[in-house]
Each structure stands twice: as C-alpha cells, then as structure tokens.
C-alpha cells in the first residue's frame, strides 16, 4: 500500500451505476463543495460523457478527469469484461490507486467486476486468503456489519475467521466500536450446530483474541446483539436481499389492510408513511456503499441505483477510510491473528 | 405405509412444546369438538400429566390416552435422547403410526428429535435420500413453501432436487396448486450463479418434468413469484428466523419514531396496530406446523410455543394429509422423477 500522509485523491468511477455518469458527476460536484479543498476527486471515465454530464460547467475545484475509453456495464460478466476491456474506468481507477496517484476507489458499477478488479489490481493483503465485502445494516441499537455480503459463495473455516478479523477492525476503525462483538451466523447457539465448515470456524474464532460472542441465529441479526455478523457470501447475499424486500411487502399489506373505508384508508396511509420514515432512516445510501476488505487499498462498491447523495456519502466514506488507515489496520490485525 | 381407507387416528404428542401438556390437551379437546367424530386422537404421554391437564374432565369422545413414560425435552440432544428415552411420547407416537394403530403424528416438541424419529421410525420413502421439513410462508399473493427449513444443513444436488419434487407435490396435494412453480434460491438469476452444489441442482431441476422457474433471489421470496423455494437447511433456517424477527424490529422503530408528542404517539400506535394486524394475518399458527416430507407416513412438527389453536390446526392439517394421501403422492412423484 502506498503511504498516504497528505492530500488524498478519490478515484471515482464516473461510468458506474444505472444513472452514470449523471448521478456520479452530480455527487462529485456536491462532495467537492462540501469538502472545501480538504481532498480531491479524479472522475474516471469517458471524457466526453463526463463533460456532457457537467453540462458545460467547468470541473469543480479539486476535481480532475482521468480518461478511460471503455465501460464495463452492469450486465458484463466480471472476469471476461476485465480481460477484454482493459481500458475500463474500473481498471484505470484502481490502477491509479495501485500507482499512488489516487488513494481510494469508489464505484456504483458492476459489483462482481469491481470486487474482482480490486483483488487483482490492488492485490490481497499479506495473510488474507479471501478479500470480502461487508454491508452495514441497521439493528435495534447501532448498525452492525454483515460479511461476506455476496462475494465469496464457498468459504473455508479460515476465510470465515478472516472475515471476523476484518469486520472487527472495520467496526473499530470506522465506527469507533471498542472490542466489537463478533457473531458467527448459524442455525443454533450451540457450537455443535451447523456443518463442518461453520463448526471449524467457530473453533478458530473462539481460540482467537477477537471478542467472539459465539453463534448468532437469523433472529438475532436485527437485535444488535453483535457488531459483526460472519457468514459465507451465499447466506449473506440471500439474507440481505430478503431484508431489502420486506418493506415493499409490508407496504402492500398495509394497503390491502386499509380497505376502502375512509378510516381504513387513513390508517393505511399513516402505517405506510411510518414505514417509509423508518426505512428512510435505515437507508443504505446513508451508509455509503460496501467496502472491499482485505485488499491493498481502499475500494468501495455502491448500489447500482445510487443517487448523487449516495455517491457523495461514498466519497466521504472513502476519504475517511484512507485517513484512518483502514487497510493498514486490517494488515496489522491479520498478522497478529496469524502470529 | 399402512393403507388408510377408513377412520383416521392422529397420534398427538401430549408432552411436546413449551406449554405441554396444557396447550396440547386443550387443542385436542377443541379439535374433537369441531371434528364431530370424523376422526380420532390418541394423546400420547404420561397418563397422570394428561389426566391432570384434563382437570378431572373425561377424555372427550374420539380421544384416547396412549401412555408413554418418558419425555424428551426441548433441551435434549435429539439423537442421544431417542436412544436413552425409548419410551418417550415421540417414539411411542411414531411407533403407532408405523404399526398402523395411528395414521399421523403431531408434535410441538423438540424439532430435531421429532425429525430424526420420523426418519428412523417411519423410514424414508423409496428413492428419497433425505427427508425434509418445509415451512409455508406468506407472500404478496399466496403462501409459498420454503424447504429445507433447517433439517438438512449440508445438501447434495440430489437432495435439493428431491426437495423440489416433494415441495411441488405438497403444494398440489395440500394447497391445490396446479403445476407449482419451483424456484431454486440463489444469489443471482443466471444458472452459473452460486456454488457447485447449487449449479448442479439447477441442472437437475431444469432437466426434470417439474415446473422449474429457475433461480430466485432473496428479494423474490415474498413476491410469490414461485410456489416452492428450494434451499439447503442452513440458508432456509437463517432466512426464516430472520423473517420472524422483522416485525418486532419494526415495531420498536415505530415506537422510537413516534416520539413524545401526542400526534407522534397516535401515529406510532396506528403503525404498530397495522403491523400487528398484518402479522396476525400471516401468523404461522394458521398454517399449522411444518410437515416432515419424504417419510413413510404423516408427521407434523409445531412451534414450541404452540397455542391450543395452533395444536388444533395441526391436528386438522394432519388428518387432511392422511385423507389426501400426501406420502403416497410423494412416493409416486419420486419414482416418476427417478424413472
């Protein structure tokens, strides 16, 4: 990892996401206004598209354009796209981080491609078998980090253990948690629960210096009983997507429930609005994307539908990760755990 | 499977559940009142405890007591308990089904013990590698069956395929669905998604005569896009328990949201009540427990906290499964798919 003691530049994938480059450029403009020169942005992508999104305005102070001629779309197969589109905004942006001309990468583009490219171009931290992505989710108390969120479908016990280490460092470094409680997602509390992989992961976590809280079940995630929930990417992805679908489902049921009477309609309206307020409060956009952990640098992947506000939040989050030396802290912790 | 063309007897585990035998006996009394002599119940358990729960009343018409001296508790390790407590209500009740003196077994007791005993005592249907349990869950349209719900943590492609077959038969036989749509729970739509096991299961399902709808993601479950969701028991258990925890989480957030003003309190009250109404409508108790599928007989496992109403519903559901020959239908379908 290049050292970073002075001016930070965030390489921003201008071509990533369903509303790129418009939303990305708008988020960058907002971020630069708020940042007041504290750090800079490199908008990576096709110069003409970026300039068109700027609508004739000049690039704001602190913001530069780094041209990349190719675009990896949301539908591209990640590995193939990285091979055939070598001049993509994802490859160019991550290359800048590797070379030290930028210090973090942010993209709302193809998750698989950004994850793979982060691993391939930045490289894994020493001792990390599998880089991972983690998602902050709301709980009854404070947000917890669930990882792996979908990058690693099949995991060995070592990988799950490393997710625990990396998640713990993330919650300390980025959320100020002291001795974060790490839970292993399982189908029961007893250490004999689950398959072989999960049982071995339990043993490794229990033998470590992490603040291991044992197994947690599906019903425990939202209570906030732990700060970090460790699982493989298959389970994590299914759980996160299921969770995202609940509000829409309930909203429709509230409508059904309300029926046709005026009183019923009022009740339905109040219930739906309350739900909307709660969900807004829990909005992923506030959390600013999912970090790639375990690579030699800062990389954040945003939702394909990211708004300018979400892009702006990710930029600030990325700058914070650089300032707080997240990758170096993870490297230290991994070395210590493997020692 | 013993043939069953006349009077059905449901063997009911009087000692199973957190409120046994009180809730179980109360549910049996209610069921016999409603059944009007159409079928009978054998209350299986300690005679003294059952008589005490009857509070001096005589056993209702159609209801008998089958004494079993031992009780497997919710905390017992399933396999060990089945070995050491050979005269448990679970073993005796399932033995009656095997011998043909009863035709279905219902228990709100130790899930693992009831599942294992159902497999061991009733035996697997021919061609079934792994019996399974399925849970009916609400969707935006009609309930769908998710299986495996937690019995089989590690599954081979064959097992997942069989779950699809058995789930499909269940939905046709018990819910009247024509050509039920079967979905494979995965982390993306493409058949290349997921690990090896899931990919092979996809191929098997796609090559079968089932109405296979391809992969479904976590976000699709509640939309009702499929009638049957196939997954391994680890994912299924985590998902179901997570889902159960959502209403409590939202209820607390509605309260927080309401704040202290009178208007806010009213809004919070309306939102919480709406949520309660929706959840009540979706209450698992209405669905009547989870069936054990793939064994030579009818066996239903209820929630440990089952109310008398839940017990009553499970008894009726069990009688229906016997009348509609669910195990025989599953046997036919498995033979056909393997042919």
Interface residues (C-beta under 8 A of the other chain):
Chain A: X139 X140 X150 X153 X154 X185 X187 X194 X195 X196 X198 X217 X218 X219 X220 X221 X222 X223 X231 X233 X234 X235 X237 X238 X239 X240 X241 X242 X243 X244 X245 X246 X248 X249 X250 X252 X253 X254 X257 X267 X268 X270 X271 X273 X274 X275 X277 X278 X281 X282
Chain B: X139 X140 X150 X153 X154 X185 X187 X194 X195 X196 X198 X217 X218 X219 X220 X221 X222 X223 X231 X233 X234 X235 X237 X238 X239 X240 X241 X242 X243 X244 X245 X246 X248 X249 X250 X252 X253 X254 X257 X267 X268 X270 X271 X273 X274 X275 X277 X278 X281 X282
